[in-house]
Amino acid sequence: MCLTKVLSKYFSSWFSWSVLFMSIAGFFLASSWITVWMFLELAMMSVFPWLNTGILTYFIVQSVSSILFIYAILTNEKYFIIFSLVIKLGLFPFSFWVPLVINKSSWLGGLMLSSFLKIAPLTIFFSLDMKNSEMLTIMSVLWASFYGCYQTKVKMVLAYSSIIHTSWLFMLFVSKPENFLFYIFFYFFFTIMMFSLSFGSFSNYWSNMNHNKFPLMVVILTISGMPPFSGFWFKLLLIKTFSLNWGIFALLGLLASSASMFFYLKLISSLILQLEKNFSYLMAMIALFMTPLFYI
């Protein structure tokens, strides 16, 4: 019975990964909107085995998105395609479902939702004329940064982080597409590392694997954009690009970015608190070290 359960789980995992990557490959080879829609649906269904109790919320949201996408194809209405993709990616004002689903999913489900399942919708977005989209992306960043500051669960922090970085990707492509590939590689690489280090019970991992806590802290600080880690240079690239093209929106994005750094540091401090008895002294040293770098 135990062997059957293990084999069933292995086959389900293997089959889901196969469907996901086949649907992504098929999407790029698609020659019509109907086949694009079909591969989007296959990609959506591939993640079902890892969503646990979040599957119902995800299914309802993605079904609404799919209906709008089909309607857009039949009526040739570009704005319904945009509306559909905004829902599918979890951008403002439809960001609410992302933390709900990721929090109820397995770690592997959260990884797929935060990375691989974004490839096809983002590609469609970028094939459309998306000028004057500053408000959409800035509101997504501000919303996720604000609510992320109130989170203490690791999955919730990663969910809001996913919304923020999706917005940055969108903004960067609209402003300066040639830098997009650098940022998406950075985001995917460190997102995969983050979720990989977080498989299972995160608190148990942190408590029982002390020798690995430093790499995990580096990943968290890097993806937050904290100087002098590599994520800061990507953030600097974003700020430079946006300041030349978007003016006041670049300032709003910078403020939101500072808020998102806060909830990453809050996550690190809460994890260290579980491990270190001399927490106040340790955090004072970290704060002293990072204060002059925070506003660079």
Backbone as numpy.savetxt, mean C-alpha at the origin, in Angstrom:
# Nx Ny Nz CAx CAy CAz Cx Cy Cz
-5.36 -37.02 8.04 -6.21 -35.81 8.04 -5.34 -34.55 8.04
-4.29 -34.57 8.87 -3.38 -33.43 8.95 -2.64 -33.24 7.63
-2.21 -34.38 7.01 -1.50 -34.32 5.73 -2.41 -33.76 4.64
-3.66 -34.18 4.64 -4.63 -33.68 3.66 -4.83 -32.18 3.79
-4.88 -31.71 5.03 -5.06 -30.27 5.27 -3.85 -29.48 4.77
-2.64 -30.01 5.03 -1.42 -29.34 4.58 -1.35 -29.29 3.06
-1.65 -30.42 2.41 -1.62 -30.48 0.95 -2.66 -29.56 0.34
-3.84 -29.51 0.95 -4.90 -28.63 0.46 -4.48 -27.16 0.54
-3.85 -26.79 1.66 -3.39 -25.42 1.84 -2.28 -25.08 0.84
-1.37 -26.04 0.62 -0.27 -25.82 -0.33 -0.81 -25.64 -1.74
-1.75 -26.51 -2.14 -2.31 -26.42 -3.48 -3.07 -25.11 -3.67
-3.84 -24.72 -2.65 -4.58 -23.47 -2.72 -3.65 -22.28 -2.90
-2.54 -22.27 -2.14 -1.57 -21.18 -2.24 -0.92 -21.16 -3.62
-0.48 -22.32 -4.08 0.17 -22.41 -5.39 -0.78 -21.99 -6.50
-2.03 -22.46 -6.43 -3.01 -22.13 -7.47 -3.32 -20.64 -7.48
-3.46 -20.03 -6.32 -3.77 -18.61 -6.24 -2.65 -17.75 -6.81
-1.39 -18.09 -6.46 -0.26 -17.34 -7.02 -0.21 -17.50 -8.54
-0.50 -18.70 -9.03 -0.49 -18.94 -10.48 -1.54 -18.10 -11.18
-2.75 -18.08 -10.61 -3.83 -17.28 -11.20 -3.48 -15.80 -11.18
-2.89 -15.33 -10.08 -2.53 -13.92 -9.97 -1.55 -13.50 -11.06
-0.46 -14.24 -11.19 0.57 -13.85 -12.16 0.12 -14.08 -13.60
-0.71 -15.10 -13.83 -1.26 -15.30 -15.17 -2.21 -14.17 -15.54
-3.00 -13.70 -14.58 -3.93 -12.61 -14.86 -3.19 -11.30 -15.13
-2.08 -11.06 -14.40 -1.29 -9.85 -14.64 -0.65 -9.91 -16.02
-0.09 -11.08 -16.38 0.51 -11.23 -17.71 -0.55 -11.09 -18.79
-1.71 -11.72 -18.58 -2.79 -11.62 -19.56 -3.30 -10.20 -19.72
-3.31 -9.46 -18.63 -3.74 -8.06 -18.68 -2.89 -7.25 -19.65
-1.58 -7.43 -19.59 -0.69 -6.66 -20.46 -0.76 -7.11 -21.92
-1.29 -8.32 -22.14 -1.45 -8.81 -23.51 -2.86 -8.58 -24.05
-3.75 -8.06 -23.21 -5.15 -7.88 -23.61 -5.27 -6.87 -24.75
-6.19 -7.16 -25.66 -6.38 -6.29 -26.83 -7.72 -5.58 -26.84
-8.55 -5.81 -25.83 -9.85 -5.14 -25.76 -10.20 -4.88 -24.30
-11.16 -3.98 -24.08 -11.56 -3.64 -22.73 -12.22 -4.82 -22.02
-12.92 -5.68 -22.78 -13.57 -6.83 -22.17 -12.54 -7.80 -21.59
-11.47 -8.05 -22.34 -10.43 -8.94 -21.83 -9.68 -8.30 -20.66
-9.51 -6.98 -20.71 -8.92 -6.27 -19.56 -9.77 -6.50 -18.31
-11.07 -6.33 -18.45 -11.98 -6.54 -17.33 -11.90 -7.99 -16.82
-11.83 -8.95 -17.75 -11.77 -10.36 -17.36 -10.53 -10.65 -16.51
-9.38 -10.12 -16.93 -8.15 -10.38 -16.18 -8.13 -9.61 -14.85
-8.79 -8.47 -14.80 -8.94 -7.77 -13.52 -9.73 -8.62 -12.53
-10.79 -9.28 -13.03 -11.61 -10.12 -12.16 -10.85 -11.36 -11.70
-10.05 -11.94 -12.59 -9.24 -13.10 -12.20 -8.24 -12.73 -11.10
-7.62 -11.57 -11.27 -6.67 -11.10 -10.25 -7.38 -10.89 -8.92
-8.59 -10.33 -8.98 -9.35 -10.09 -7.75 -9.65 -11.41 -7.04
-10.06 -12.44 -7.78 -10.44 -13.71 -7.17 -9.24 -14.49 -6.65
-8.05 -14.22 -7.19 -6.87 -14.98 -6.78 -6.51 -14.76 -5.31
-6.92 -13.64 -4.75 -6.55 -13.31 -3.36 -7.56 -13.84 -2.34
-8.68 -14.37 -2.79 -9.74 -14.82 -1.88 -9.27 -15.78 -0.78
-8.42 -16.78 -1.08 -8.05 -17.73 -0.01 -7.35 -17.10 1.18
-6.80 -15.89 1.03 -6.01 -15.27 2.10 -6.72 -14.10 2.78
-7.98 -13.87 2.41 -8.68 -12.71 2.97 -9.40 -13.00 4.28
-9.55 -14.28 4.61 -10.22 -14.66 5.87 -11.58 -13.97 5.99
-11.84 -13.31 7.11 -13.15 -12.68 7.31 -13.32 -11.38 6.54
-12.26 -10.91 5.90 -12.36 -9.68 5.10 -12.88 -9.92 3.70
-13.16 -11.19 3.37 -13.52 -11.53 2.00 -14.85 -10.91 1.58
-15.83 -10.83 2.48 -17.14 -10.29 2.12 -17.05 -8.81 1.77
-16.36 -8.03 2.62 -16.19 -6.60 2.35 -15.47 -6.39 1.03
-14.41 -7.15 0.82 -13.63 -7.03 -0.42 -14.48 -7.38 -1.64
-15.26 -8.45 -1.54 -16.08 -8.89 -2.66 -17.13 -7.84 -3.02
-17.79 -7.26 -2.02 -18.82 -6.25 -2.29 -18.22 -5.02 -2.96
-17.10 -4.53 -2.41 -16.45 -3.33 -2.96 -15.99 -3.57 -4.39
-15.33 -4.71 -4.62 -14.82 -4.99 -5.95 -15.94 -5.28 -6.95
-17.05 -5.81 -6.48 -18.20 -6.03 -7.36 -18.78 -4.71 -7.85
-18.89 -3.74 -6.94 -19.36 -2.40 -7.34 -18.41 -1.79 -8.36
-17.11 -1.93 -8.11 -16.11 -1.41 -9.04 -16.23 -2.08 -10.40
-16.44 -3.39 -10.42 -16.54 -4.13 -11.67 -17.78 -3.74 -12.46
-18.90 -3.53 -11.76 -20.13 -3.11 -12.43 -19.94 -1.76 -13.11
-19.30 -0.84 -12.42 -19.02 0.48 -13.00 -18.08 0.37 -14.19
-17.12 -0.54 -14.11 -16.17 -0.73 -15.21 -16.88 -1.26 -16.45
-17.74 -2.25 -16.26 -18.51 -2.80 -17.39 -19.42 -1.75 -17.99
-20.07 -0.97 -17.12 -20.94 0.11 -17.62 -20.15 1.11 -18.44
-18.94 1.43 -17.99 -18.09 2.37 -18.73 -17.71 1.82 -20.10
-17.46 0.51 -20.16 -17.11 -0.11 -21.45 -18.30 -0.04 -22.41
-19.48 -0.34 -21.91 -20.68 -0.37 -22.76 -21.10 1.01 -23.23
-20.90 2.02 -22.40 -21.34 3.38 -22.74 -20.20 4.27 -23.23
-18.97 3.74 -23.18 -17.79 4.50 -23.60 -17.63 5.78 -22.78
-17.87 5.68 -21.48 -17.76 6.81 -20.57 -16.45 6.70 -19.78
-15.52 7.57 -20.08 -14.20 7.53 -19.44 -14.29 7.76 -17.93
-15.18 8.64 -17.51 -15.23 9.00 -16.10 -15.72 7.85 -15.22
-16.51 6.95 -15.77 -16.93 5.79 -15.00 -15.77 4.80 -14.82
-14.87 4.75 -15.80 -13.66 3.93 -15.64 -12.81 4.49 -14.51
-12.64 5.80 -14.49 -11.87 6.45 -13.42 -12.53 6.19 -12.06
-13.85 6.33 -12.01 -14.60 6.10 -10.78 -14.38 4.66 -10.29
-14.45 3.72 -11.24 -14.25 2.31 -10.91 -12.86 2.04 -10.36
-11.84 2.64 -10.97 -10.46 2.42 -10.55 -10.16 3.08 -9.21
-10.78 4.23 -8.95 -10.61 4.88 -7.64 -11.12 3.96 -6.53
-12.25 3.31 -6.76 -12.78 2.35 -5.78 -11.85 1.15 -5.64
-11.41 0.61 -6.77 -10.58 -0.59 -6.76 -9.25 -0.37 -6.04
-8.65 0.81 -6.22 -7.37 1.12 -5.59 -7.52 1.62 -4.16
-8.73 1.99 -3.77 -8.93 2.49 -2.42 -8.47 3.92 -2.22
-8.58 4.74 -3.26 -8.25 6.16 -3.14 -9.43 6.92 -2.55
-9.18 8.12 -2.05 -10.23 8.95 -1.46 -11.31 9.24 -2.50
-12.61 9.17 -2.16 -13.18 8.96 -0.81 -13.57 7.51 -0.52
-12.97 6.57 -1.24 -13.31 5.15 -1.05 -12.16 4.38 -0.40
-11.43 5.06 0.46 -10.28 4.42 1.11 -10.68 3.55 2.30
-11.92 3.68 2.75 -12.33 3.03 4.00 -12.18 1.51 3.96
-12.35 0.90 2.78 -12.35 -0.55 2.73 -10.95 -1.16 2.87
-9.91 -0.42 2.52 -8.55 -0.97 2.53 -8.12 -1.41 3.93
-8.17 -0.52 4.96 -7.79 -0.98 6.31 -8.72 -2.05 6.86
-10.00 -1.98 6.53 -10.94 -2.99 7.02 -10.58 -4.38 6.51
-10.28 -4.47 5.21 -9.99 -5.77 4.61 -8.62 -6.29 5.03
-7.60 -5.42 4.98 -6.25 -5.87 5.33 -6.17 -6.30 6.79
-6.88 -5.60 7.66 -6.86 -5.95 9.09 -7.46 -7.33 9.35
-8.44 -7.73 8.53 -9.10 -9.03 8.71 -8.46 -10.14 7.88
-7.50 -9.79 7.03 -6.87 -10.76 6.15 -5.63 -11.36 6.79
-5.11 -12.40 6.15 -3.81 -12.93 6.56 -2.71 -11.97 6.11
-1.49 -12.20 6.59 -0.38 -11.33 6.19 -0.13 -11.43 4.69
-0.28 -12.63 4.15 -0.07 -12.81 2.71 -1.14 -12.09 1.91
-2.38 -12.12 2.40 -3.45 -11.38 1.74 -3.19 -9.89 1.75
-2.70 -9.38 2.89 -2.35 -7.96 2.97 -1.25 -7.59 2.01
-0.26 -8.47 1.85 0.83 -8.22 0.90 0.30 -8.13 -0.52
-0.56 -9.04 -0.91 -1.09 -9.05 -2.29 -1.94 -7.80 -2.55
-2.76 -7.42 -1.57 -3.59 -6.22 -1.74 -2.74 -4.96 -1.82
-1.62 -4.94 -1.12 -0.79 -3.74 -1.05 0.20 -3.62 -2.20
0.38 -4.67 -2.96 1.41 -4.62 -4.01 0.90 -5.14 -5.35
0.86 -6.45 -5.53 0.62 -7.03 -6.84 -0.73 -6.65 -7.45
-1.77 -6.56 -6.63 -3.10 -6.25 -7.16 -3.24 -4.79 -7.56
-2.25 -3.97 -7.29 -2.28 -2.56 -7.72 -1.75 -2.37 -9.14
-1.03 -3.37 -9.66 -0.33 -3.19 -10.93 -1.30 -2.89 -12.08
-2.31 -3.74 -12.25 -3.23 -3.56 -13.38 -4.05 -2.27 -13.28
-4.71 -1.98 -12.13 -5.47 -0.72 -12.05 -4.62 0.53 -12.25
-3.41 0.54 -11.70 -2.53 1.69 -11.90 -2.15 1.86 -13.36
-1.92 0.74 -14.04 -1.57 0.81 -15.47 -2.71 1.41 -16.28
-3.94 1.02 -15.97 -5.10 1.61 -16.67 -5.21 3.09 -16.37
-5.03 3.45 -15.12 -5.06 4.86 -14.73 -4.08 5.67 -15.56
-2.89 5.14 -15.73 -1.84 5.88 -16.40 -2.05 5.98 -17.90
-2.91 5.10 -18.45 -3.22 5.17 -19.87 -4.29 6.22 -20.17
-4.92 6.75 -19.12 -5.95 7.77 -19.28 -5.35 9.16 -19.09
-6.05 10.14 -19.56 -5.62 11.53 -19.37 -6.07 11.98 -17.99
-5.14 12.01 -17.05 -5.49 12.28 -15.65 -4.93 13.61 -15.17
-4.98 14.61 -16.00 -4.56 15.94 -15.57 -5.59 16.51 -14.60
-5.16 17.47 -13.81 -6.03 18.11 -12.80 -6.56 17.10 -11.78
-5.69 16.17 -11.39 -6.07 15.15 -10.41 -5.42 15.39 -9.06
-4.91 16.60 -8.85 -4.17 16.89 -7.62 -5.01 16.70 -6.37
-6.25 17.17 -6.42 -7.10 17.11 -5.23 -7.39 15.67 -4.82
-7.62 14.80 -5.80 -7.90 13.39 -5.50 -6.74 12.75 -4.74
-5.54 12.95 -5.23 -4.38 12.30 -4.61 -4.00 12.93 -3.27
-4.05 14.25 -3.19 -3.71 14.92 -1.94 -4.70 14.55 -0.84
-5.98 14.48 -1.17 -6.99 14.09 -0.17 -6.76 12.65 0.31
-6.33 11.77 -0.60 -6.04 10.39 -0.20 -4.89 10.35 0.80
-3.83 11.13 0.52 -2.67 11.17 1.41 -3.05 11.77 2.76
-3.78 12.88 2.75 -4.18 13.53 4.00 -5.08 12.63 4.83
-6.04 11.98 4.19 -6.98 11.10 4.90 -6.23 9.95 5.56
-5.36 9.27 4.79 -4.63 8.12 5.32 -3.65 8.53 6.41
-3.00 9.68 6.25 -2.05 10.15 7.26 -2.76 10.48 8.57
-3.92 11.11 8.46 -4.68 11.50 9.66 -5.14 10.27 10.44
-5.79 9.33 9.76 -6.32 8.16 10.46 -5.21 7.18 10.85
-4.11 7.18 10.09 -3.00 6.31 10.45 -2.38 6.65 11.78
-2.43 7.93 12.16 -1.84 8.36 13.44 -2.56 7.77 14.64
-3.79 7.29 14.46 -4.56 6.75 15.58 -4.47 5.23 15.67
-3.66 4.62 14.80 -3.61 3.16 14.76 -2.47 2.61 15.61
-2.73 1.48 16.22 -1.70 0.79 17.01 -1.43 -0.61 16.47
-2.33 -1.14 15.65 -2.13 -2.47 15.06 -1.22 -2.36 13.84
-0.34 -3.32 13.70 0.62 -3.31 12.60 -0.09 -3.37 11.25
-1.09 -4.23 11.13 -1.79 -4.36 9.85 -2.48 -3.06 9.46
-3.06 -2.37 10.43 -3.74 -1.12 10.13 -2.75 -0.05 9.66
-1.58 -0.01 10.32 -0.55 0.94 9.90 -0.10 0.65 8.48
0.10 -0.63 8.15 0.52 -1.00 6.81 -0.57 -0.70 5.78
-1.83 -0.83 6.18 -2.93 -0.53 5.27 -2.97 0.95 4.91
-2.85 1.81 5.91 -2.84 3.26 5.64 -1.58 3.66 4.88
-0.48 2.98 5.17 0.75 3.22 4.42 0.56 2.88 2.95
-0.16 1.81 2.69 -0.43 1.40 1.31 -1.21 2.47 0.56
-2.20 3.07 1.21 -2.98 4.14 0.58 -2.09 5.34 0.27
-1.23 5.70 1.21 -0.34 6.86 1.02 0.59 6.64 -0.16
1.23 5.47 -0.21 2.19 5.22 -1.28 1.52 5.04 -2.63
0.30 4.51 -2.65 -0.45 4.45 -3.91 -0.72 5.86 -4.43
-1.06 6.77 -3.54 -1.28 8.16 -3.93 0.00 8.80 -4.45
1.14 8.52 -3.77 2.42 9.05 -4.26 2.74 8.52 -5.65
2.49 7.23 -5.87 2.74 6.65 -7.19 1.91 7.35 -8.26
0.66 7.57 -7.94 -0.23 8.22 -8.89 0.23 9.65 -9.18
0.57 10.38 -8.14 1.01 11.76 -8.30 2.31 11.85 -9.10
3.21 10.91 -8.83 4.50 10.94 -9.52 4.35 10.65 -11.00
3.47 9.72 -11.34 3.29 9.39 -12.75 2.67 10.56 -13.51
1.70 11.21 -12.89 1.06 12.36 -13.54 2.06 13.51 -13.71
2.93 13.71 -12.71 3.86 14.84 -12.74 5.10 14.56 -13.57
5.72 13.40 -13.34 6.99 13.08 -14.00 7.09 11.56 -14.19
6.52 11.04 -15.28 6.44 9.59 -15.48 7.79 8.89 -15.50
8.86 9.59 -15.93 10.17 8.93 -16.03 10.72 8.49 -14.67
10.25 9.10 -13.58 10.71 8.71 -12.24 9.81 7.66 -11.59
8.74 7.32 -12.27 7.74 6.42 -11.68 8.31 5.04 -11.40
9.07 4.48 -12.36 9.59 3.12 -12.21 10.52 3.00 -11.00
11.31 4.03 -10.73 12.20 4.00 -9.57 11.40 3.90 -8.27
10.33 4.69 -8.20 9.56 4.72 -6.96 8.75 3.44 -6.78
8.19 2.91 -7.87 7.36 1.70 -7.72 8.24 0.50 -7.35
9.47 0.47 -7.86 10.39 -0.60 -7.46 10.71 -0.49 -5.97
10.99 0.72 -5.53 11.26 0.95 -4.10 10.07 0.52 -3.25
8.87 0.93 -3.63 7.67 0.64 -2.84 7.41 -0.86 -2.78
7.45 -1.53 -3.93 7.17 -2.96 -3.96 8.21 -3.74 -3.15
9.47 -3.39 -3.31 10.55 -4.12 -2.63 10.40 -4.03 -1.12
10.20 -2.83 -0.60 10.14 -2.66 0.85 8.79 -3.10 1.42
7.73 -3.04 0.62 6.44 -3.57 1.08 6.51 -5.08 1.25
7.12 -5.75 0.27 7.28 -7.20 0.37 8.14 -7.56 1.58
9.21 -6.80 1.81 10.05 -7.05 2.98 9.28 -6.84 4.28
8.48 -5.77 4.32 7.72 -5.45 5.53 6.75 -6.57 5.88
5.96 -7.02 4.89 4.99 -8.07 5.17 5.67 -9.40 5.43
6.79 -9.66 4.76 7.51 -10.92 4.98 8.03 -11.02 6.41
8.52 -9.91 6.94 9.02 -9.90 8.31 7.88 -9.96 9.33
6.66 -9.73 8.86 5.52 -9.64 9.79 4.62 -10.86 9.75
4.98 -11.92 9.01 4.14 -13.11 8.95 3.93 -13.68 10.34
2.74 -14.22 10.57 2.42 -14.79 11.87 2.06 -13.72 12.87
2.30 -13.98 14.12 2.02 -13.02 15.18 3.17 -12.04 15.29
2.90 -10.78 15.01 3.98 -9.79 14.97 4.60 -9.59 16.34
3.80 -9.54 17.37 4.35 -9.33 18.70 5.23 -10.50 19.13
4.82 -11.72 18.77 5.64 -12.88 19.10 6.94 -12.85 18.33
6.84 -12.44 17.09 8.05 -12.32 16.27 9.03 -11.37 16.94
8.51 -10.23 17.35 9.38 -9.19 17.93 10.01 -9.66 19.24
9.25 -10.40 19.99 9.75 -10.83 21.30 10.73 -11.99 21.19
10.47 -12.90 20.23 11.24 -14.14 20.19 12.42 -14.10 19.24
12.54 -13.08 18.38 13.60 -13.02 17.39 14.35 -11.71 17.54
14.97 -11.53 18.69 15.64 -10.28 18.99 16.76 -9.96 18.02
17.42 -11.01 17.51 18.56 -10.77 16.63 18.14 -10.21 15.28
16.83 -10.28 14.96 16.34 -9.77 13.68 15.61 -8.44 13.81
15.58 -7.86 14.99 14.78 -6.65 15.17 15.39 -5.46 14.44
16.72 -5.41 14.34 17.35 -4.27 13.67 16.97 -4.19 12.19
17.03 -5.30 11.39 16.58 -5.21 10.00 15.14 -4.75 9.86
14.27 -5.20 10.77 12.87 -4.80 10.71 12.72 -3.30 10.97
13.45 -2.79 11.94 13.41 -1.35 12.22 13.90 -0.54 11.03
14.94 -1.04 10.36 15.47 -0.34 9.18 14.43 -0.29 8.08
13.72 -1.41 7.86 12.68 -1.45 6.83 11.57 -0.45 7.15
11.12 -0.42 8.40 10.05 0.50 8.79 10.48 1.95 8.59
11.68 2.28 9.02 12.18 3.66 8.88 12.42 4.02 7.42
12.83 3.05 6.62 13.07 3.32 5.20 11.78 3.62 4.47
10.77 2.79 4.68 9.51 2.99 3.96 8.78 4.23 4.47
9.12 4.69 5.67 8.52 5.93 6.19 9.12 7.17 5.55
10.30 7.02 4.95 10.97 8.18 4.35 11.80 8.96 5.34
12.21 8.32 6.41 13.01 8.99 7.43 14.46 9.11 6.98
15.04 10.32 7.01 16.47 10.44 6.70 17.30 9.81 7.82
18.47 9.27 7.52 19.17 9.24 6.23 18.92 7.97 5.43
17.83 7.25 5.68 17.56 6.01 4.97 17.17 6.29 3.52
17.26 5.24 2.68 17.07 5.43 1.24 15.69 5.96 0.88
14.67 5.63 1.70 13.34 6.13 1.42 13.25 7.64 1.43
14.14 8.28 2.19 14.15 9.74 2.24 14.51 10.34 0.89
15.41 9.70 0.15 15.83 10.24 -1.14 14.71 10.12 -2.17
13.91 9.08 -2.06 12.74 8.98 -2.93 11.71 10.04 -2.56
11.57 10.29 -1.27 10.65 11.35 -0.84 11.14 12.72 -1.30
12.45 12.91 -1.26 13.04 14.16 -1.74 12.77 14.34 -3.23
12.84 13.24 -3.97 12.52 13.28 -5.40 11.08 13.69 -5.62
10.17 13.14 -4.81 8.76 13.50 -4.91 8.55 14.98 -4.63
9.14 15.47 -3.56 8.96 16.87 -3.17 9.49 17.81 -4.26
10.65 17.47 -4.80 11.24 18.29 -5.85 10.34 18.33 -7.08
9.82 17.17 -7.46 8.94 17.08 -8.63 7.66 17.86 -8.42
7.03 17.67 -7.25 5.74 18.31 -7.00 5.87 19.82 -6.82
6.97 20.26 -6.23 7.14 21.70 -6.01 7.25 22.45 -7.33
7.73 21.78 -8.36 7.86 22.42 -9.68 6.55 22.43 -10.44
5.65 21.50 -10.11 4.44 21.34 -10.90 3.15 21.68 -10.15
3.14 21.47 -8.83 1.87 21.54 -8.13 1.78 22.62 -7.07
2.84 23.33 -6.80 2.78 24.47 -5.88 2.30 24.12 -4.49
1.14 24.69 -4.11 0.60 24.54 -2.76 0.28 23.09 -2.43
-0.05 22.29 -3.45 -0.34 20.88 -3.20 0.90 20.14 -2.72
2.07 20.59 -3.19 3.33 19.98 -2.72 3.51 20.21 -1.23
3.15 21.40 -0.75 3.25 21.71 0.68 2.31 20.83 1.50
1.09 20.67 1.02 0.13 19.81 1.71 0.63 18.37 1.76
1.21 17.91 0.65 1.76 16.57 0.62 2.90 16.39 1.60
3.73 17.42 1.74 4.85 17.37 2.68 4.35 17.29 4.12
3.32 18.07 4.44 2.74 18.03 5.79 2.15 16.65 6.09
1.45 16.09 5.09 0.88 14.76 5.27 1.97 13.71 5.44
3.06 13.89 4.72 4.18 12.96 4.83 4.79 12.98 6.22
4.87 14.16 6.82 5.39 14.27 8.19 4.48 13.54 9.17
3.17 13.65 8.95 2.22 12.94 9.82 2.37 11.43 9.67
2.58 10.96 8.44 2.75 9.52 8.24 4.02 9.01 8.91
5.07 9.84 8.94 6.29 9.46 9.65 6.01 9.24 11.14
5.09 10.04 11.67 4.74 9.93 13.09 4.18 8.56 13.41
3.27 8.04 12.57 2.68 6.75 12.96 3.65 5.59 12.72
4.62 5.76 11.85 5.67 4.74 11.75 6.52 4.72 13.02
6.91 5.90 13.48 7.70 5.99 14.71 6.90 5.50 15.92
5.61 5.78 15.89 4.73 5.30 16.96 4.68 3.77 16.97
4.67 3.18 15.78 4.69 1.72 15.67 5.98 1.15 16.25
7.10 1.74 15.89 8.39 1.27 16.40 8.45 1.41 17.92
7.99 2.54 18.43 8.05 2.75 19.88 7.19 1.75 20.63
6.01 1.42 20.08 5.14 0.46 20.76 5.74 -0.93 20.77
6.45 -1.27 19.70 7.09 -2.58 19.64 8.28 -2.67 20.58
9.06 -1.60 20.64 10.20 -1.57 21.54 9.72 -1.61 23.00
8.57 -0.99 23.25 8.01 -0.97 24.61 7.72 -2.38 25.12
7.37 -3.28 24.21 7.10 -4.67 24.59 8.38 -5.39 25.01
9.52 -4.87 24.56 10.78 -5.58 24.73 11.70 -4.93 25.74
11.72 -3.61 25.76 12.71 -2.91 26.57 12.09 -2.35 27.86
12.72 -2.61 28.97 12.24 -2.06 30.23 12.66 -0.60 30.38
13.84 -0.27 29.85 14.31 1.11 29.94 13.84 1.90 28.72
12.53 1.81 28.46 11.95 2.41 27.25 12.14 3.92 27.20
11.91 4.61 28.29 11.97 6.08 28.29 13.35 6.57 27.88
14.39 5.94 28.43 15.76 6.35 28.09 16.05 6.07 26.62
15.63 4.88 26.16 15.90 4.50 24.77 15.21 5.45 23.80
13.94 5.74 24.05 13.20 6.62 23.15 13.72 8.04 23.20
14.21 8.46 24.35 14.81 9.79 24.43 16.04 9.89 23.54
16.84 8.81 23.50 18.03 8.81 22.65 17.64 8.83 21.17
16.61 8.04 20.82 16.15 8.01 19.43 15.61 9.37 19.02
14.80 9.98 19.88 14.23 11.30 19.57 15.33 12.34 19.42
16.34 12.27 20.31 17.44 13.23 20.25 18.21 13.09 18.95
18.38 11.84 18.49 19.12 11.59 17.26 18.36 12.05 16.03
17.03 11.87 16.04 16.25 12.09 14.83 15.65 13.48 14.71
15.56 14.24 15.77 14.93 15.55 15.71 15.54 16.47 14.66
16.87 16.64 14.59 17.43 17.54 13.58 17.25 17.04 12.16
17.02 15.72 11.99 16.87 15.17 10.65 15.43 15.23 10.16
14.48 15.33 11.08 13.07 15.22 10.73 12.62 16.32 9.78
13.18 17.51 9.91 12.71 18.65 9.11 13.63 18.97 7.94
14.55 18.06 7.61 15.44 18.31 6.48 14.63 18.42 5.19
